[in-house]
Amino acid sequence: MSEEINLSRLEPTLEDHAYPADREALAESFAGTTVLFADGDADLGDLLADVDQETFASAADAHAALQNVLPIEALGEPGQSDGDA
């Protein structure tokens, strides 16, 4: 699979896989899929390989686990303040 998706389409993209699924199978299935962030991108297969969880019951489960490995570039708009004055 070689495509680009926006971060907002991450969970619907994960729904294309059958669950339950193990981390290795998901990482292999989504290798080559580029997730576009506010400032940068990453390979979805690589992100999934970095997750500590071994198995996922659903796409929502995999999506939640991915939140812990997303790089800082995935958050907000480029140059956006974090709210501190």
C-alpha positions as CSV (number, residue, x, y, z in Angstrom):
1,M,0.0,0.0,0.0
2,S,1.6,3.3,-1.1
3,E,-0.5,6.3,-0.4
4,E,-0.7,9.6,1.6
5,I,-3.3,10.3,4.2
6,N,-4.0,13.2,6.5
7,L,-3.7,12.6,10.2
8,S,-7.5,13.2,10.4
9,R,-8.0,10.1,8.2
10,L,-5.9,7.9,10.4
11,E,-8.6,6.0,12.2
12,P,-10.8,5.4,9.0
13,T,-7.7,4.1,7.3
14,L,-7.0,1.7,10.1
15,E,-10.5,0.4,9.7
16,D,-9.5,-1.1,6.3
17,H,-7.7,-3.9,8.3
18,A,-9.4,-6.9,9.9
19,Y,-9.4,-7.1,13.7
20,P,-8.3,-8.4,16.1
21,A,-4.8,-7.8,14.7
22,D,-1.3,-8.0,16.0
23,R,1.1,-5.1,15.8
24,E,3.4,-6.8,13.3
25,A,0.6,-7.5,10.9
26,L,-0.7,-3.9,11.1
27,A,2.8,-2.5,10.6
28,E,3.4,-4.7,7.6
29,S,0.0,-3.9,6.1
30,F,0.4,-0.1,6.4
31,A,4.1,0.1,5.5
32,G,4.4,2.7,2.7
33,T,1.4,4.7,3.8
34,T,2.5,8.2,4.6
35,V,0.7,10.1,7.3
36,L,0.7,13.9,6.7
37,F,1.1,16.0,9.8
38,A,0.7,19.8,10.3
39,D,4.4,20.0,9.9
40,G,6.0,16.9,8.4
41,D,5.0,13.3,7.8
42,A,5.8,9.7,8.9
43,D,5.3,6.2,7.6
44,L,2.3,4.6,9.2
45,G,4.0,1.1,9.3
46,D,6.9,2.6,11.2
47,L,4.6,4.3,13.7
48,L,2.7,1.1,14.3
49,A,6.0,-0.8,14.8
50,D,6.9,1.7,17.5
51,V,3.7,1.0,19.6
52,D,4.3,-1.0,22.7
53,Q,0.9,-2.8,22.5
54,E,1.1,-6.3,20.9
55,T,-2.5,-6.7,19.8
56,F,-5.4,-4.5,18.9
57,A,-9.1,-5.4,19.2
58,S,-10.3,-2.7,16.8
59,A,-9.2,0.3,14.7
60,A,-10.1,2.5,17.6
61,D,-7.8,0.5,19.8
62,A,-4.9,0.9,17.3
63,H,-5.6,4.6,16.8
64,A,-5.5,5.2,20.6
65,A,-2.2,3.4,20.9
66,L,-0.7,5.4,18.0
67,Q,-1.4,8.6,20.0
68,N,1.5,7.8,22.2
69,V,4.1,7.5,19.4
70,L,3.0,10.4,17.1
71,P,5.9,13.0,16.8
72,I,5.5,16.6,17.9
73,E,5.1,17.6,14.3
74,A,1.7,15.9,14.3
75,L,0.2,18.4,16.8
76,G,-1.3,21.7,15.8
77,E,-0.5,24.0,12.9
78,P,3.1,25.1,12.1
79,G,4.0,28.0,14.3
80,Q,0.9,27.6,16.4
81,S,1.2,28.7,20.0
82,D,0.5,26.2,22.7
83,G,-1.4,28.8,24.6
84,D,1.3,30.0,27.0
85,A,1.7,33.7,27.1
